[in-house]
Amino acid sequence: MTRRLIAAGCLAGCLAAGLMAGPAAAADADAGTVADGPKLLAYGLHFMKARDYPRAIVHLTEAIRTHALEPERLSDAYYFRGRALVRTQRPELALADFTQALAQWPKNVKALRVRCRTLTLKGDLPEALSDCDRAVELAPEDWRGWFTRGLLREARRERNLALVDFTASQARMPKGLETFPSVARQLKAYGLLTDDANIKDSTPSLPVWQED
């Protein structure tokens, strides 16, 4: 409990200090912190895996502020911090991080997908479509891009196009994934899954915008 309280306090400090530290803060990074950039990123990813999102945010923020990460790694740091911010109910900050992730590395497909989903939930559908289209273009064999765009098409009331995307997504899914509740609901709604399918009702829902 004490560790979590400390992490929460550190998180509050990070947010108060300015979570979106930009290039102007580069002068604050000394040689020691620069060397720690990859290590801090690894710590952040460790806490993401452990679902300790406040501590993940703290370490990812520190990794970003070292200005020691290559563009693709820096993009990942923003992306994963954005995911942690979603989990801690800070969607606007998360959206800003996903945007920063793409500014650092425009081909970050994971960031494109989650920003598409975030914008869809926010109701910014034209902007979301651009991200989803790009994600599918960059990774046409990844089921998640098609599925996320299917959700967007549904929000746009484009049922026929949504059916095309969900069908393409199902064809690319790892075997058994279609039985997860949140995925199965969409597939069944479009007639892509039979009523007698072995749905994993006891399995926690898989957030469709969640990335590994």
Backbone as a printed PyTorch tensor [residue, N CA C, xyz], in Angstrom:
tensor([[[  0.8310,  -1.2070,   0.0000],
         [  0.0000,   0.0000,   0.0000],
         [  0.8620,   1.2530,   0.0000]],

        [[  1.9390,   1.2300,   0.8490],
         [  2.8190,   2.3960,   0.9260],
         [  3.4370,   2.7110,  -0.4280]],

        [[  3.8720,   1.6530,  -1.1500],
         [  4.4880,   1.8790,  -2.4590],
         [  3.5100,   2.5160,  -3.4250]],

        [[  2.2480,   2.0880,  -3.3530],
         [  1.2570,   2.6540,  -4.2690],
         [  0.9720,   4.1140,  -3.9220]],

        [[  0.9850,   4.4340,  -2.6340],
         [  0.7890,   5.8240,  -2.2340],
         [  1.9360,   6.6920,  -2.7300]],

        [[  3.1500,   6.1530,  -2.6270],
         [  4.3120,   6.8910,  -3.1180],
         [  4.2070,   7.0990,  -4.6220]],

        [[  3.8010,   6.0310,  -5.3410],
         [  3.6530,   6.1420,  -6.7950],
         [  2.6040,   7.1700,  -7.1570]],

        [[  1.5090,   7.1830,  -6.3930],
         [  0.4510,   8.1590,  -6.6650],
         [  0.9610,   9.5760,  -6.4460]],

        [[  1.7730,   9.7460,  -5.3940],
         [  2.3410,  11.0610,  -5.1470],
         [  3.2920,  11.4820,  -6.2480]],

        [[  4.1090,  10.5310,  -6.7310],
         [  5.0220,  10.8270,  -7.8390],
         [  4.2530,  11.1700,  -9.1020]],

        [[  3.1510,  10.4460,  -9.3250],
         [  2.3280,  10.7260, -10.4990],
         [  1.7780,  12.1380, -10.4400]],

        [[  1.2710,  12.5210,  -9.2760],
         [  0.7380,  13.8770,  -9.1290],
         [  1.8230,  14.9070,  -9.3930]],

        [[  3.0370,  14.6080,  -8.9230],
         [  4.1420,  15.5260,  -9.1610],
         [  4.4780,  15.6430, -10.6330]],

        [[  4.4590,  14.5070, -11.3410],
         [  4.7350,  14.5270, -12.7830],
         [  3.7080,  15.3600, -13.5200]],

        [[  2.4450,  15.1850, -13.1420],
         [  1.3840,  15.9310, -13.8090],
         [  1.4980,  17.4170, -13.4980]],

        [[  1.7930,  17.7330, -12.2490],
         [  1.9010,  19.1360, -11.8570],
         [  3.0900,  19.8090, -12.5280]],

        [[  4.1530,  19.0560, -12.7330],
         [  5.3650,  19.6240, -13.3240],
         [  5.2500,  19.8270, -14.8260]],

        [[  4.2000,  19.2470, -15.3860],
         [  4.0280,  19.3830, -16.8440],
         [  4.3140,  18.0740, -17.5230]],

        [[  3.2580,  17.2860, -17.6930],
         [  3.4080,  15.9410, -18.2210],
         [  3.9500,  15.9500, -19.6330]],

        [[  3.5890,  16.9700, -20.3950],
         [  3.9610,  16.9800, -21.8050],
         [  5.2800,  17.7230, -22.0190]],

        [[  6.3190,  17.3090, -21.3370],
         [  7.6200,  17.9700, -21.4750],
         [  8.0700,  17.9200, -22.9260]],

        [[  8.4330,  19.0490, -23.4680],
         [  8.7760,  19.1360, -24.8850],
         [ 10.2480,  19.3730, -25.0910]],

        [[ 10.6680,  19.6350, -26.3360],
         [ 12.0840,  19.8240, -26.6590],
         [ 12.7390,  20.9490, -25.8820]],

        [[ 11.9650,  21.9360, -25.4430],
         [ 12.5600,  23.0590, -24.7250],
         [ 13.1990,  22.6330, -23.4180]],

        [[ 12.7770,  21.4590, -22.9170],
         [ 13.3300,  20.9830, -21.6480],
         [ 14.6270,  20.2160, -21.8400]],

        [[ 15.1280,  20.1280, -23.0650],
         [ 16.3160,  19.3190, -23.3320],
         [ 17.5090,  19.7600, -22.5060]],

        [[ 17.6100,  21.0380, -22.2340],
         [ 18.7570,  21.5420, -21.4840],
         [ 18.8000,  21.0010, -20.0690]],

        [[ 17.6530,  20.4890, -19.5810],
         [ 17.6070,  19.9740, -18.2210],
         [ 18.2280,  18.5880, -18.1080]],

        [[ 18.4440,  17.9200, -19.2320],
         [ 18.9510,  16.5520, -19.1840],
         [ 20.4710,  16.5790, -19.0690]],

        [[ 21.0120,  15.9330, -18.0260],
         [ 22.4610,  15.8440, -17.9040],
         [ 22.9220,  14.4790, -18.4060]],

        [[ 24.2320,  14.2410, -18.3810],
         [ 24.7710,  13.0050, -18.9420],
         [ 24.2340,  11.7760, -18.2290]],

        [[ 24.0470,  11.8900, -16.9150],
         [ 23.5510,  10.7440, -16.1620],
         [ 22.1480,  10.3610, -16.5590]],

        [[ 21.2510,  11.3520, -16.6600],
         [ 19.8730,  11.0310, -17.0070],
         [ 19.7600,  10.5610, -18.4460]],

        [[ 20.5970,  11.0890, -19.3330],
         [ 20.5870,  10.6380, -20.7220],
         [ 20.8790,   9.1500, -20.7940]],

        [[ 21.8580,   8.6970, -20.0410],
         [ 22.2050,   7.2810, -20.0440],
         [ 21.0800,   6.4280, -19.4900]],

        [[ 20.2130,   7.0150, -18.6790],
         [ 19.1370,   6.2610, -18.0470],
         [ 17.8900,   6.1400, -18.9150]],

        [[ 17.8510,   6.8020, -20.0630],
         [ 16.6390,   6.7990, -20.8680],
         [ 16.0920,   5.4210, -21.1830]],

        [[ 16.8830,   4.5370, -21.8200],
         [ 16.3810,   3.1980, -22.1330],
         [ 16.0000,   2.3970, -20.8910]],

        [[ 16.7580,   2.5890, -19.8010],
         [ 16.4440,   1.8710, -18.5690],
         [ 15.0990,   2.3060, -18.0080]],

        [[ 14.8470,   3.6030, -18.0170],
         [ 13.5760,   4.1190, -17.5140],
         [ 12.4130,   3.6560, -18.3850]],

        [[ 12.6340,   3.5840, -19.6940],
         [ 11.5990,   3.0690, -20.5860],
         [ 11.2880,   1.6200, -20.2450]],

        [[ 12.3250,   0.8310, -20.0000],
         [ 12.1190,  -0.5770, -19.6410],
         [ 11.3390,  -0.7010, -18.3370]],

        [[ 11.6580,   0.1420, -17.3460],
         [ 10.8990,   0.1370, -16.0980],
         [  9.4350,   0.4760, -16.3610]],

        [[  9.2180,   1.4820, -17.1920],
         [  7.8480,   1.8650, -17.4990],
         [  7.0650,   0.7300, -18.1200]],

        [[  7.6860,   0.0120, -19.0510],
         [  7.0130,  -1.1140, -19.6930],
         [  6.7750,  -2.2520, -18.7060]],

        [[  7.7020,  -2.4230, -17.7700],
         [  7.5050,  -3.4360, -16.7230],
         [  6.2510,  -3.1380, -15.9090]],

        [[  6.0840,  -1.8880, -15.5180],
         [  4.9160,  -1.5360, -14.7180],
         [  3.6360,  -1.5360, -15.5520]],

        [[  3.7420,  -1.2820, -16.8530],
         [  2.5760,  -1.4350, -17.7220],
         [  2.1120,  -2.8820, -17.7140]],

        [[  3.0560,  -3.8010, -17.8510],
         [  2.7160,  -5.2220, -17.8620],
         [  2.0990,  -5.6470, -16.5430]],

        [[  2.5800,  -5.0470, -15.4480],
         [  2.0460,  -5.3570, -14.1220],
         [  0.7400,  -4.6150, -13.8330]],

        [[  0.3030,  -3.7830, -14.7520],
         [ -0.9160,  -2.9780, -14.6210],
         [ -0.8300,  -1.9760, -13.4680]],

        [[  0.3790,  -1.5840, -13.1580],
         [  0.5920,  -0.5390, -12.1580],
         [  0.7720,   0.7650, -12.9350]],

        [[ -0.3410,   1.3300, -13.3510],
         [ -0.2990,   2.4420, -14.3040],
         [  0.2790,   3.7360, -13.7340]],

        [[  0.0010,   4.0970, -12.4800],
         [  0.6380,   5.3100, -11.9450],
         [  2.1670,   5.2400, -11.9670]],

        [[  2.7240,   4.1000, -11.5640],
         [  4.1810,   3.9740, -11.5770],
         [  4.7130,   3.9200, -13.0060]],

        [[  3.9470,   3.3250, -13.9040],
         [  4.3560,   3.3150, -15.3110],
         [  4.4590,   4.7410, -15.8440]],

        [[  3.4720,   5.5660, -15.5090],
         [  3.4830,   6.9550, -15.9710],
         [  4.7120,   7.6940, -15.4500]],

        [[  5.0320,   7.4690, -14.1850],
         [  6.2000,   8.1320, -13.5920],
         [  7.4730,   7.7850, -14.3690]],

        [[  7.7090,   6.4920, -14.6010],
         [  8.9470,   6.0750, -15.2660],
         [  8.9610,   6.4660, -16.7390]],

        [[  7.8240,   6.3580, -17.4030],
         [  7.7750,   6.7490, -18.8130],
         [  7.9910,   8.2500, -18.9790]],

        [[  7.4420,   9.0300, -18.0470],
         [  7.6670,  10.4780, -18.0900],
         [  9.1460,  10.7970, -17.9100]],

        [[  9.7820,  10.1210, -16.9670],
         [ 11.2120,  10.3470, -16.7550],
         [ 12.0190,   9.9310, -17.9840]],

        [[ 11.6190,   8.8290, -18.6190],
         [ 12.3180,   8.3780, -19.8260],
         [ 12.2100,   9.4210, -20.9360]],

        [[ 11.0200,   9.9790, -21.1030],
         [ 10.8080,  11.0030, -22.1290],
         [ 11.6660,  12.2290, -21.8560]],

        [[ 11.7580,  12.6170, -20.6020],
         [ 12.4440,  13.8560, -20.2440],
         [ 13.9630,  13.7420, -20.2910]],

        [[ 14.4900,  12.5150, -20.4430],
         [ 15.9440,  12.3880, -20.6100],
         [ 16.3920,  12.8330, -21.9980]],

        [[ 15.4690,  12.8330, -22.9630],
         [ 15.8090,  13.1770, -24.3530],
         [ 16.9380,  12.2870, -24.8680]],

        [[ 16.8980,  11.0180, -24.4530],
         [ 17.9680,  10.0840, -24.8200],
         [ 17.4700,   8.9310, -25.6730]],

        [[ 16.1970,   8.9400, -26.0360],
         [ 15.6280,   7.8230, -26.7740],
         [ 15.6090,   8.1240, -28.2690]],

        [[ 15.8940,   7.1080, -29.0550],
         [ 15.7670,   7.2390, -30.5000],
         [ 14.2950,   7.4610, -30.8520]],

        [[ 14.0170,   8.0420, -32.0170],
         [ 12.6310,   8.4050, -32.3430],
         [ 11.6130,   7.2820, -32.1670]],

        [[ 11.9370,   6.0750, -32.5990],
         [ 10.9670,   4.9880, -32.4740],
         [ 10.7320,   4.6290, -31.0160]],

        [[ 11.7980,   4.6430, -30.2010],
         [ 11.6410,   4.3260, -28.7780],
         [ 10.9140,   5.4600, -28.0590]],

        [[ 11.2090,   6.6960, -28.4430],
         [ 10.5110,   7.8330, -27.8450],
         [  9.0290,   7.7700, -28.1970]],

        [[  8.7350,   7.3900, -29.4280],
         [  7.3480,   7.2120, -29.8460],
         [  6.6610,   6.1640, -28.9820]],

        [[  7.3540,   5.0580, -28.7220],
         [  6.7820,   4.0160, -27.8630],
         [  6.5370,   4.5360, -26.4510]],

        [[  7.4640,   5.3440, -25.9410],
         [  7.2880,   5.8840, -24.5910],
         [  6.0250,   6.7280, -24.5050]],

        [[  5.8080,   7.5900, -25.4900],
         [  4.5750,   8.3880, -25.5120],
         [  3.3470,   7.4930, -25.6780]],

        [[  3.4610,   6.4980, -26.5480],
         [  2.3340,   5.5960, -26.7910],
         [  1.9230,   4.8630, -25.5170]],

        [[  2.8990,   4.2630, -24.8380],
         [  2.5670,   3.4990, -23.6370],
         [  2.1090,   4.4120, -22.5040]],

        [[  2.6810,   5.6120, -22.4130],
         [  2.1870,   6.5290, -21.3880],
         [  0.7450,   6.9270, -21.6930]],

        [[  0.4420,   7.1030, -22.9700],
         [ -0.9380,   7.3890, -23.3420],
         [ -1.8800,   6.2830, -22.9210]],

        [[ -1.4590,   5.0530, -23.1230],
         [ -2.2820,   3.9230, -22.6810],
         [ -2.4890,   3.9480, -21.1750]],

        [[ -1.4220,   4.2420, -20.4360],
         [ -1.5460,   4.3130, -18.9770],
         [ -2.4750,   5.4450, -18.5640]],

        [[ -2.4290,   6.5500, -19.2890],
         [ -3.3170,   7.6770, -18.9840],
         [ -4.7720,   7.3240, -19.2590]],

        [[ -5.0220,   6.5350, -20.2960],
         [ -6.3860,   6.0460, -20.5320],
         [ -6.8570,   5.2430, -19.3310]],

        [[ -5.9750,   4.3830, -18.8390],
         [ -6.3310,   3.5180, -17.7120],
         [ -6.5490,   4.2970, -16.4180]],

        [[ -5.9630,   5.4750, -16.3300],
         [ -6.1450,   6.2990, -15.1300],
         [ -7.1200,   7.4460, -15.3850]],

        [[ -7.9620,   7.2590, -16.4060],
         [ -9.0770,   8.1790, -16.6760],
         [ -8.6260,   9.5920, -17.0360]],

        [[ -7.6150,   9.6900, -17.8830],
         [ -7.1610,  10.9970, -18.3790],
         [ -7.1390,  10.9660, -19.9100]],

        [[ -8.3200,  10.8570, -20.5410],
         [ -8.3710,  10.6620, -21.9970],
         [ -7.7710,  11.7970, -22.8100]],

        [[ -7.9180,  13.0380, -22.3590],
         [ -7.3760,  14.1550, -23.1410],
         [ -5.8500,  14.1400, -23.1390]],

        [[ -5.2510,  13.8590, -21.9730],
         [ -3.7940,  13.7400, -21.9170],
         [ -3.3220,  12.5490, -22.7390]],

        [[ -4.1050,  11.4700, -22.7100],
         [ -3.7590,  10.2890, -23.5020],
         [ -3.7530,  10.6240, -24.9860]],

        [[ -4.7650,  11.3450, -25.4370],
         [ -4.8390,  11.7250, -26.8450],
         [ -3.6260,  12.5710, -27.2400]],

        [[ -3.2190,  13.4660, -26.3580],
         [ -2.0330,  14.2790, -26.6340],
         [ -0.7870,  13.4070, -26.7540]],

        [[ -0.6950,  12.3810, -25.9180],
         [  0.4630,  11.4870, -25.9910],
         [  0.4550,  10.6610, -27.2720]],

        [[ -0.7020,  10.1800, -27.6830],
         [ -0.7650,   9.4200, -28.9330],
         [ -0.3510,  10.3050, -30.1120]],

        [[ -0.7340,  11.5740, -30.0450],
         [ -0.3410,  12.5190, -31.0910],
         [  1.1670,  12.7450, -31.0730]],

        [[  1.7420,  12.8660, -29.8730],
         [  3.1960,  13.0050, -29.7570],
         [  3.9040,  11.7590, -30.2820]],

        [[  3.3470,  10.5950, -29.9940],
         [  3.9400,   9.3450, -30.4800],
         [  4.0430,   9.3520, -31.9970]],

        [[  3.0030,   9.8420, -32.6490],
         [  2.9980,   9.8780, -34.1120],
         [  3.8790,  10.9960, -34.6600]],

        [[  4.0390,  12.0610, -33.8990],
         [  4.9530,  13.1220, -34.3190],
         [  6.3950,  12.6120, -34.3320]],

        [[  6.7200,  11.7490, -33.3670],
         [  8.0730,  11.2050, -33.2900],
         [  8.3120,  10.1230, -34.3330]],

        [[  7.2660,   9.3460, -34.6280],
         [  7.3930,   8.2360, -35.5810],
         [  6.0450,   8.0340, -36.2640]],

        [[  5.8290,   8.6320, -37.4200],
         [  4.5240,   8.5870, -38.0850],
         [  4.0560,   7.1910, -38.4660]],

        [[  4.9600,   6.2180, -38.4940],
         [  4.5750,   4.8540, -38.8630],
         [  4.3080,   3.9660, -37.6530]],

        [[  4.1200,   4.5570, -36.4970],
         [  3.7930,   3.7830, -35.2980],
         [  2.3430,   3.3080, -35.4180]],

        [[  2.1670,   2.0920, -35.9050],
         [  0.8270,   1.5720, -36.2000],
         [ -0.0100,   1.4570, -34.9350]],

        [[  0.6230,   1.0690, -33.8360],
         [ -0.1190,   0.9540, -32.5750],
         [ -0.7110,   2.2980, -32.1770]],

        [[  0.0850,   3.3460, -32.3090],
         [ -0.4020,   4.6810, -31.9520],
         [ -1.5110,   5.1350, -32.8940]],

        [[ -1.3990,   4.7900, -34.1720],
         [ -2.4620,   5.1240, -35.1190],
         [ -3.7710,   4.4580, -34.7200]],

        [[ -3.6800,   3.1880, -34.3360],
         [ -4.9010,   2.4600, -33.9690],
         [ -5.5460,   3.0420, -32.7210]],

        [[ -4.7370,   3.2850, -31.6900],
         [ -5.3490,   3.7580, -30.4470],
         [ -5.8270,   5.1950, -30.5750]],

        [[ -5.1330,   6.0050, -31.3990],
         [ -5.6480,   7.3600, -31.5890],
         [ -6.9470,   7.3170, -32.3870]],

        [[ -7.0170,   6.4170, -33.3570],
         [ -8.2700,   6.2420, -34.0960],
         [ -9.4020,   5.8980, -33.1410]],

        [[ -9.1430,   4.9570, -32.2380],
         [-10.1920,   4.5410, -31.2990],
         [-10.5420,   5.6710, -30.3380]],

        [[ -9.5350,   6.3750, -29.8480],
         [ -9.7750,   7.4820, -28.9240],
         [-10.5960,   8.5770, -29.5880]],

        [[-10.2610,   8.9110, -30.8250],
         [-11.0130,   9.9310, -31.5560],
         [-12.4270,   9.4570, -31.8690]],

        [[-12.5750,   8.1560, -32.1250],
         [-13.9160,   7.6070, -32.3640],
         [-14.7840,   7.7820, -31.1330]],

        [[-14.2420,   7.4290, -29.9760],
         [-14.9960,   7.5630, -28.7260],
         [-15.3060,   9.0230, -28.4250]],

        [[-14.4200,   9.9080, -28.8500],
         [-14.6240,  11.3410, -28.6290],
         [-15.6240,  11.9320, -29.6180]],

        [[-15.8480,  11.2410, -30.7310],
         [-16.7770,  11.7360, -31.7440],
         [-16.1240,  12.4830, -32.8850]],

        [[-14.7820,  12.5150, -32.9160],
         [-14.0590,  13.1710, -34.0090],
         [-13.8390,  12.1560, -35.1310]],

        [[-14.9070,  11.8350, -35.8380],
         [-14.8860,  10.7070, -36.7610],
         [-14.0520,  10.9350, -38.0240]],

        [[-14.0720,  12.1150, -38.6490],
         [-13.2180,  12.2920, -39.8360],
         [-11.7320,  12.1110, -39.5260]],

        [[-11.2810,  12.6860, -38.4010],
         [ -9.8760,  12.5440, -38.0190],
         [ -9.5570,  11.0850, -37.6940]],

        [[-10.5030,  10.4130, -37.0590],
         [-10.3000,   9.0080, -36.7180],
         [-10.1360,   8.1580, -37.9710]],

        [[-10.9290,   8.4380, -38.9920],
         [-10.8640,   7.6440, -40.2180],
         [ -9.4880,   7.7340, -40.8630]],

        [[ -8.8990,   8.9040, -40.8540],
         [ -7.5660,   9.0660, -41.4360],
         [ -6.5560,   8.1680, -40.7380]],

        [[ -6.6140,   8.1090, -39.4080],
         [ -5.6960,   7.2570, -38.6500],
         [ -5.9420,   5.7870, -38.9410]],

        [[ -7.2000,   5.3800, -38.9590],
         [ -7.5210,   3.9720, -39.1940],
         [ -7.0960,   3.5380, -40.5890]],

        [[ -7.3600,   4.3790, -41.5740],
         [ -6.9510,   4.0480, -42.9420],
         [ -5.4430,   3.8510, -43.0270]],

        [[ -4.7090,   4.7340, -42.3730],
         [ -3.2500,   4.6420, -42.3960],
         [ -2.7680,   3.3820, -41.6770]],

        [[ -3.4050,   3.0260, -40.5640],
         [ -3.0210,   1.8230, -39.8240],
         [ -3.2230,   0.5740, -40.6720]],

        [[ -4.3470,   0.5000, -41.3700],
         [ -4.6130,  -0.6510, -42.2340],
         [ -3.6320,  -0.6800, -43.4040]],

        [[ -3.3150,   0.4800, -43.9290],
         [ -2.3690,   0.5640, -45.0450],
         [ -0.9850,   0.0700, -44.6370]],

        [[ -0.5390,   0.4460, -43.4400],
         [  0.8010,   0.0790, -42.9840],
         [  0.8940,  -1.3700, -42.5250]],

        [[ -0.1950,  -1.9090, -41.9930],
         [ -0.1760,  -3.2790, -41.4680],
         [ -1.4350,  -4.0230, -41.9110]],

        [[ -1.5380,  -4.3440, -43.2040],
         [ -2.7690,  -4.9430, -43.7240],
         [ -3.0730,  -6.3350, -43.1880]],

        [[ -2.0820,  -7.0230, -42.6470],
         [ -2.3260,  -8.3670, -42.1320],
         [ -2.6280,  -8.3820, -40.6370]],

        [[ -2.6560,  -7.2450, -40.0060],
         [ -2.9580,  -7.1660, -38.5720],
         [ -4.4590,  -6.9800, -38.3890]],

        [[ -5.0790,  -7.9140, -37.7000],
         [ -6.5380,  -7.8890, -37.5400],
         [ -7.0220,  -6.6600, -36.7950]],

        [[ -6.1810,  -6.1060, -35.9140],
         [ -6.6320,  -5.0210, -35.0440],
         [ -6.9510,  -3.7410, -35.8060]],

        [[ -6.1880,  -3.4690, -36.8670],
         [ -6.4790,  -2.2780, -37.6550],
         [ -7.8440,  -2.3620, -38.3160]],

        [[ -8.1420,  -3.5120, -38.8970],
         [ -9.4400,  -3.7130, -39.5330],
         [-10.5710,  -3.6340, -38.5110]],

        [[-10.3630,  -4.2520, -37.3560],
         [-11.4090,  -4.2720, -36.3280],
         [-11.6780,  -2.8600, -35.8090]],

        [[-10.6080,  -2.1220, -35.5530],
         [-10.7670,  -0.7570, -35.0510],
         [-11.4730,   0.1200, -36.0780]],

        [[-11.1290,  -0.0720, -37.3440],
         [-11.8220,   0.7030, -38.3720],
         [-13.2760,   0.2600, -38.5070]],

        [[-13.5430,  -1.0250, -38.2690],
         [-14.9260,  -1.4850, -38.2690],
         [-15.7530,  -0.7890, -37.2020]],

        [[-15.1670,  -0.6050, -36.0220],
         [-15.8580,   0.1190, -34.9530],
         [-16.1220,   1.5640, -35.3580]],

        [[-15.1580,   2.1540, -36.0420],
         [-15.3460,   3.5170, -36.5360],
         [-16.4540,   3.5690, -37.5800]],

        [[-16.4390,   2.6130, -38.5260],
         [-17.4890,   2.5770, -39.5450],
         [-18.8660,   2.4420, -38.8940]],

        [[-18.9230,   1.6390, -37.8460],
         [-20.1930,   1.4760, -37.1340],
         [-20.6360,   2.8050, -36.5260]],

        [[-19.7000,   3.5230, -35.9230],
         [-20.0280,   4.8230, -35.3340],
         [-20.4800,   5.8110, -36.4000]],

        [[-19.9750,   5.6520, -37.6180],
         [-20.3680,   6.5160, -38.7350],
         [-21.6450,   6.0210, -39.4260]],

        [[-22.2180,   4.9540, -38.8950],
         [-23.4400,   4.3450, -39.4490],
         [-23.2210,   3.8360, -40.8780]],

        [[-22.0190,   3.3750, -41.1300],
         [-21.6890,   2.7950, -42.4330],
         [-21.6320,   1.2760, -42.2790]],

        [[-22.7990,   0.6840, -42.1270],
         [-22.8690,  -0.7250, -41.7590],
         [-22.2290,  -1.6450, -42.8080]],

        [[-22.4390,  -1.3610, -44.0690],
         [-21.8640,  -2.2160, -45.1080],
         [-20.3370,  -2.1780, -45.0770]],

        [[-19.7830,  -0.9900, -44.8940],
         [-18.3290,  -0.8720, -44.8070],
         [-17.8030,  -1.5000, -43.5190]],

        [[-18.5660,  -1.3670, -42.4410],
         [-18.1690,  -2.0050, -41.1830],
         [-18.1220,  -3.5200, -41.3490]],

        [[-19.1030,  -4.0710, -42.0590],
         [-19.1280,  -5.5150, -42.3070],
         [-17.8850,  -5.9550, -43.0660]],

        [[-17.4800,  -5.1790, -44.0530],
         [-16.2660,  -5.4980, -44.8120],
         [-15.0560,  -5.5310, -43.8830]],

        [[-14.9500,  -4.5460, -43.0070],
         [-13.7950,  -4.4760, -42.1030],
         [-13.8180,  -5.5890, -41.0680]],

        [[-14.9750,  -5.8720, -40.4840],
         [-15.0460,  -6.9430, -39.4930],
         [-14.7670,  -8.3050, -40.1330]],

        [[-15.2220,  -8.4900, -41.3650],
         [-14.9420,  -9.7400, -42.0760],
         [-13.4460,  -9.8940, -42.3150]],

        [[-12.8090,  -8.8210, -42.7560],
         [-11.3600,  -8.8540, -42.9750],
         [-10.6150,  -9.0830, -41.6680]],

        [[-11.1040,  -8.4820, -40.5990],
         [-10.4730,  -8.6570, -39.2920],
         [-10.5750, -10.1020, -38.8220]],

        [[-11.7620, -10.6770, -38.9530],
         [-11.9670, -12.0570, -38.5140],
         [-11.0460, -13.0180, -39.2670]],

        [[-10.8460, -12.7690, -40.5510],
         [ -9.9920, -13.6420, -41.3600],
         [ -8.5350, -13.5920, -40.9210]],

        [[ -8.1500, -12.5430, -40.2190],
         [ -6.7550, -12.3590, -39.8120],
         [ -6.5260, -12.6130, -38.3220]],

        [[ -7.5760, -12.8840, -37.5820],
         [ -7.4460, -13.0730, -36.1340],
         [ -6.7260, -14.3740, -35.7930]],

        [[ -5.9310, -14.3670, -34.7050],
         [ -5.4100, -15.6290, -34.1850],
         [ -6.5690, -16.5440, -33.7960]],

        [[ -6.4120, -17.8140, -33.9800],
         [ -7.4790, -18.7700, -33.7070],
         [ -7.9450, -18.6660, -32.2620]],

        [[ -9.2480, -18.5810, -32.0780],
         [ -9.8360, -18.5180, -30.7450],
         [-10.1310, -17.1210, -30.2590]],

        [[ -9.5080, -16.1260, -30.8690],
         [ -9.7080, -14.7580, -30.3960],
         [-11.1390, -14.2900, -30.6060]],

        [[-11.7930, -14.8350, -31.6300],
         [-13.1560, -14.3990, -31.9250],
         [-14.1420, -14.7820, -30.8280]],

        [[-13.7150, -15.6270, -29.8840],
         [-14.6160, -16.0230, -28.8030],
         [-14.5240, -15.1100, -27.5860]],

        [[-13.6100, -14.1500, -27.5950],
         [-13.5730, -13.1890, -26.4930],
         [-14.8140, -12.3050, -26.5670]],

        [[-15.4440, -12.0240, -25.4250],
         [-16.7510, -11.3530, -25.4350],
         [-16.8200, -10.0770, -26.2480]],

        [[-15.8660,  -9.1640, -26.0670],
         [-15.9590,  -7.8770, -26.7540],
         [-15.7840,  -8.0240, -28.2570]],

        [[-15.0200,  -9.0160, -28.6790],
         [-14.8600,  -9.2880, -30.1060],
         [-16.0820, -10.0290, -30.6350]],

        [[-16.5190, -11.0260, -29.8720],
         [-17.6530, -11.8430, -30.3100],
         [-18.9160, -11.0130, -30.4900]],

        [[-19.1330, -10.0410, -29.6130],
         [-20.3340,  -9.2080, -29.7300],
         [-20.4000,  -8.5240, -31.0890]],

        [[-19.2640,  -7.9900, -31.5280],
         [-19.2500,  -7.2990, -32.8160],
         [-19.4660,  -8.2720, -33.9680]],

        [[-18.7910,  -9.4110, -33.9070],
         [-18.9180, -10.3790, -34.9910],
         [-20.3340, -10.9320, -35.0760]],

        [[-20.9420, -11.2080, -33.9330],
         [-22.3110, -11.7150, -33.9350],
         [-23.2810, -10.6630, -34.4560]],

        [[-23.0430,  -9.4120, -34.1360],
         [-23.9380,  -8.3410, -34.5800],
         [-23.9560,  -8.2130, -36.0980]],

        [[-22.9080,  -8.6960, -36.7420],
         [-22.8250,  -8.6210, -38.2010],
         [-22.9670,  -9.9910, -38.8620]],

        [[-23.4550, -10.9570, -38.1010],
         [-23.7040, -12.2820, -38.6490],
         [-22.4570, -13.0750, -38.9670]],

        [[-21.3380, -12.7230, -38.3430],
         [-20.0720, -13.3900, -38.6250],
         [-19.7290, -14.4720, -37.6140]],

        [[-20.5780, -14.6490, -36.6200],
         [-20.3450, -15.6530, -35.5900],
         [-21.6790, -16.2940, -35.2620]],

        [[-21.7030, -17.6090, -35.2120],
         [-22.9530, -18.3190, -34.9580],
         [-23.3420, -18.2200, -33.4920]],

        [[-24.6280, -18.3940, -33.2300],
         [-25.1260, -18.2990, -31.8590],
         [-24.5850, -19.4050, -30.9690]],

        [[-24.2040, -20.5440, -31.5660],
         [-23.7190, -21.6650, -30.7540],
         [-22.1960, -21.6580, -30.5990]],

        [[-21.5680, -20.5480, -30.9830],
         [-20.1100, -20.4490, -30.8190],
         [-19.7530, -20.4940, -29.3420]],

        [[-18.5940, -21.0680, -29.0600],
         [-18.1620, -21.2380, -27.6740],
         [-17.5780, -19.9330, -27.1420]],

        [[-18.4730, -19.0150, -26.7710],
         [-18.0250, -17.7190, -26.2690],
         [-17.4500, -17.8820, -24.8720]],

        [[-16.3230, -17.2310, -24.6220],
         [-15.6590, -17.3330, -23.3270],
         [-16.2890, -16.3490, -22.3530]],

        [[-17.4790, -16.6940, -21.8550],
         [-18.1820, -15.7720, -20.9650],
         [-17.4150, -15.5120, -19.6780]],

        [[-16.6240, -16.4850, -19.2470],
         [-15.8960, -16.3250, -17.9920],
         [-14.5790, -15.5820, -18.1740]],

        [[-14.2380, -15.2800, -19.4150],
         [-12.9830, -14.5830, -19.6930],
         [-13.2090, -13.0820, -19.6750]],

        [[-12.3690, -12.3180, -18.9910],
         [-12.5300, -10.8590, -18.9950],
         [-12.5480, -10.3180, -20.4150]],

        [[-13.3870,  -9.3300, -20.6380],
         [-13.4860,  -8.7370, -21.9660],
         [-12.1450,  -8.1700, -22.4070]],

        [[-11.8470,  -8.3440, -23.6640],
         [-10.6110,  -7.8090, -24.2330],
         [-10.8950,  -6.4220, -24.7740]],

        [[-10.3470,  -5.3730, -24.1720],
         [-10.6050,  -4.0210, -24.6920],
         [-10.1520,  -3.9290, -26.1420]],

        [[-11.0550,  -3.5500, -27.0340],
         [-10.7460,  -3.6320, -28.4530],
         [ -9.7240,  -2.5910, -28.8890]],

        [[ -9.5000,  -1.5650, -28.0750],
         [ -8.4830,  -0.5760, -28.4450],
         [ -7.1760,  -0.8490, -27.7120]],

        [[ -7.1510,  -1.9160, -26.9210],
         [ -5.9500,  -2.2580, -26.1590],
         [ -4.9140,  -2.8810, -27.0800]],

        [[ -3.6700,  -2.5500, -26.8730],
         [ -2.5850,  -3.0900, -27.6770],
         [ -1.6220,  -3.8560, -26.7940]],

        [[ -1.0020,  -4.8780, -27.3820],
         [ -0.0050,  -5.6360, -26.6350],
         [  1.3400,  -4.9230, -26.6630]]])
